[in-house]
Amino acid sequence: MGVPFWAGVFGLVVSIVFLLLAVIELRKNTPGHARNAAMIHVGMAALFLPFSLIIMFLYS
């Protein structure tokens, strides 16, 4: 469990935080820039979470 594993853990934590904050913003249901950014963050987390898990699995 070297640096790549812990980089995967860091990516996982950051993705979860972004996803939670995006869901909170989307639940407010107010139009504007924050809602658009939250939708983009959900998409980014959907791509980055599995990638972080794959890195953690391969380097453990």
Backbone as a printed PyTorch tensor [residue, N CA C, xyz], in Angstrom:
tensor([[[  0.8420,  -1.1790,   0.0000],
         [  0.0000,   0.0000,   0.0000],
         [  0.8830,   1.2370,   0.0000]],

        [[  1.2480,   1.6330,  -1.1920],
         [  2.1240,   2.7880,  -1.3300],
         [  1.3560,   4.0430,  -1.7070]],

        [[  2.0620,   4.9160,  -2.3620],
         [  1.5090,   6.2220,  -2.7310],
         [  0.2990,   6.1010,  -3.6700]],

        [[  0.3000,   5.2310,  -4.6910],
         [ -0.8770,   5.1520,  -5.5610],
         [ -2.1470,   4.7490,  -4.8060]],

        [[ -2.0150,   3.8370,  -3.8390],
         [ -3.1890,   3.4330,  -3.0580],
         [ -3.7580,   4.6210,  -2.2980]],

        [[ -2.8870,   5.3700,  -1.6380],
         [ -3.3610,   6.5090,  -0.8410],
         [ -3.8500,   7.6410,  -1.7360]],

        [[ -3.3190,   7.7400,  -2.9390],
         [ -3.8640,   8.7040,  -3.8990],
         [ -5.2890,   8.3060,  -4.2870]],

        [[ -5.5290,   7.0010,  -4.4130],
         [ -6.8840,   6.5190,  -4.6750],
         [ -7.8220,   6.8120,  -3.5260]],

        [[ -7.3360,   6.6500,  -2.3000],
         [ -8.1510,   6.9700,  -1.1200],
         [ -8.4860,   8.4600,  -1.1070]],

        [[ -7.4880,   9.2880,  -1.3780],
         [ -7.7120,  10.7350,  -1.4170],
         [ -8.7360,  11.0980,  -2.4900]],

        [[ -8.6060,  10.5040,  -3.6710],
         [ -9.5670,  10.7550,  -4.7420],
         [-10.9640,  10.3120,  -4.3680]],

        [[-11.0580,   9.1970,  -3.6660],
         [-12.3510,   8.6940,  -3.2160],
         [-12.9990,   9.6630,  -2.2390]],

        [[-12.2300,  10.1480,  -1.2760],
         [-12.7640,  11.0800,  -0.2800],
         [-13.1970,  12.3880,  -0.9410]],

        [[-12.3690,  12.9130,  -1.8210],
         [-12.7100,  14.1670,  -2.5040],
         [-13.9650,  13.9870,  -3.3540]],

        [[-14.0900,  12.8580,  -4.0360],
         [-15.2700,  12.6110,  -4.8620],
         [-16.5330,  12.5250,  -4.0190]],

        [[-16.4330,  11.8670,  -2.8790],
         [-17.6000,  11.7400,  -2.0050],
         [-18.0200,  13.1050,  -1.4670]],

        [[-17.0480,  13.9220,  -1.0860],
         [-17.3710,  15.2690,  -0.5930],
         [-18.0420,  16.0850,  -1.6940]],

        [[-17.4710,  16.0710,  -2.9040],
         [-18.0800,  16.8110,  -4.0140],
         [-19.4840,  16.2990,  -4.3110]],

        [[-19.6700,  14.9810,  -4.2640],
         [-20.9810,  14.4080,  -4.5420],
         [-21.9970,  14.8290,  -3.4880]],

        [[-21.6170,  14.7820,  -2.2240],
         [-22.5420,  15.1820,  -1.1640],
         [-22.9110,  16.6590,  -1.2690]],

        [[-21.9320,  17.5110,  -1.5100],
         [-22.2200,  18.9410,  -1.6510],
         [-23.0900,  19.2160,  -2.8790]],

        [[-22.8680,  18.4680,  -3.9450],
         [-23.6790,  18.6430,  -5.1510],
         [-25.1170,  18.2090,  -4.9060]],

        [[-25.3040,  17.1090,  -4.1940],
         [-26.6640,  16.6450,  -3.9010],
         [-27.3850,  17.6540,  -3.0120]],

        [[-26.6870,  18.2110,  -2.0430],
         [-27.2950,  19.2360,  -1.1900],
         [-27.7210,  20.4370,  -2.0290]],

        [[-26.8750,  20.8520,  -2.9450],
         [-27.2060,  21.9950,  -3.8040],
         [-28.3710,  21.6660,  -4.7290]],

        [[-28.4210,  20.4530,  -5.2580],
         [-29.5160,  20.0820,  -6.1540],
         [-30.8440,  19.9820,  -5.4100]],

        [[-30.8070,  19.6420,  -4.1350],
         [-32.0420,  19.5610,  -3.3540],
         [-32.6390,  20.9420,  -3.0870]],

        [[-31.8230,  21.9900,  -3.1520],
         [-32.3410,  23.3550,  -2.9790],
         [-33.2480,  23.7500,  -4.1380]],

        [[-33.0030,  23.1730,  -5.3020],
         [-33.8360,  23.3700,  -6.4940],
         [-33.9800,  24.8440,  -6.8770]],

        [[-32.8770,  25.5760,  -6.8550],
         [-32.8830,  26.9690,  -7.3010],
         [-32.0630,  27.0610,  -8.5900]],

        [[-32.6120,  27.7270,  -9.6030],
         [-31.8780,  27.8250, -10.8690],
         [-30.6660,  28.7410, -10.7370]],

        [[-29.6980,  28.5040, -11.6000],
         [-28.5290,  29.3670, -11.6220],
         [-27.2400,  28.5960, -11.7850]],

        [[-26.1510,  29.3280, -11.5860],
         [-24.8260,  28.7610, -11.7980],
         [-24.5260,  27.6200, -10.8290]],

        [[-24.9270,  27.7650,  -9.5700],
         [-24.6250,  26.7310,  -8.5740],
         [-25.2920,  25.4060,  -8.9390]],

        [[-26.5030,  25.4640,  -9.4650],
         [-27.1910,  24.2330,  -9.8690],
         [-26.4800,  23.5800, -11.0530]],

        [[-26.0710,  24.3910, -12.0230],
         [-25.3530,  23.8480, -13.1790],
         [-24.0300,  23.2170, -12.7450]],

        [[-23.3180,  23.8810, -11.8470],
         [-22.0540,  23.3320, -11.3540],
         [-22.2910,  22.0410, -10.5870]],

        [[-23.3800,  21.9800,  -9.8220],
         [-23.6880,  20.7640,  -9.0680],
         [-23.9680,  19.6000, -10.0070]],

        [[-24.6500,  19.8580, -11.1080],
         [-24.9260,  18.7920, -12.0710],
         [-23.6310,  18.2830, -12.6960]],

        [[-22.7070,  19.1850, -12.9650],
         [-21.4090,  18.7840, -13.5110],
         [-20.6270,  17.9750, -12.4810]],

        [[-20.6910,  18.3750, -11.2080],
         [-19.9740,  17.6500, -10.1630],
         [-20.5180,  16.2320,  -9.9760]],

        [[-21.8210,  16.0560, -10.1380],
         [-22.3860,  14.7010, -10.0530],
         [-21.8070,  13.8330, -11.1670]],

        [[-21.7200,  14.3700, -12.3630],
         [-21.1320,  13.6170, -13.4730],
         [-19.6660,  13.3000, -13.2520]],

        [[-18.9230,  14.2700, -12.7250],
         [-17.4990,  14.0370, -12.4510],
         [-17.3190,  12.9570, -11.3860]],

        [[-18.1420,  13.0050, -10.3440],
         [-18.0390,  12.0000,  -9.2860],
         [-18.4000,  10.6170,  -9.8230]],

        [[-19.3780,  10.5650, -10.7190],
         [-19.7730,   9.2780, -11.3020],
         [-18.6340,   8.6520, -12.0960]],

        [[-17.7770,   9.4740, -12.6730],
         [-16.6320,   8.9500, -13.4150],
         [-15.4240,   8.7020, -12.5140]],

        [[-15.2400,   9.5380, -11.5170],
         [-14.0240,   9.4920, -10.7130],
         [-14.0940,   8.4580,  -9.5880]],

        [[-15.2870,   8.2060,  -9.0310],
         [-15.4090,   7.2270,  -7.9440],
         [-14.9760,   5.8240,  -8.3740]],

        [[-15.4880,   5.2840,  -9.4830],
         [-15.0370,   3.9460,  -9.8850],
         [-13.5440,   3.8960, -10.2090]],

        [[-13.0230,   4.9670, -10.8160],
         [-11.6070,   5.0090, -11.1430],
         [-10.7560,   4.9560,  -9.8770]],

        [[-11.1700,   5.6830,  -8.8410],
         [-10.4430,   5.6540,  -7.5680],
         [-10.4940,   4.2620,  -6.9450]],

        [[-11.6460,   3.6170,  -7.0290],
         [-11.7640,   2.2580,  -6.4840],
         [-10.8840,   1.2770,  -7.2490]],

        [[-10.8050,   1.4320,  -8.5670],
         [ -9.9490,   0.5560,  -9.3730],
         [ -8.4890,   0.7430,  -8.9880]],

        [[ -8.0600,   1.9930,  -8.8220],
         [ -6.6770,   2.2590,  -8.4080],
         [ -6.3990,   1.6260,  -7.0550]],

        [[ -7.3300,   1.7950,  -6.1050],
         [ -7.1270,   1.2100,  -4.7740],
         [ -7.0430,  -0.3140,  -4.8550]],

        [[ -7.8850,  -0.9220,  -5.6900],
         [ -7.8820,  -2.3760,  -5.8200],
         [ -6.5910,  -2.8790,  -6.4650]],

        [[ -6.1350,  -2.1920,  -7.5060],
         [ -4.9410,  -2.6490,  -8.2180],
         [ -3.6650,  -2.4850,  -7.4020]],

        [[ -3.5830,  -1.4600,  -6.5680],
         [ -2.3590,  -1.1910,  -5.8290],
         [ -2.4040,  -1.6600,  -4.3810]],

        [[ -3.4480,  -2.3990,  -3.9820],
         [ -3.4860,  -2.8940,  -2.5990],
         [ -2.7920,  -4.2360,  -2.4740]]])
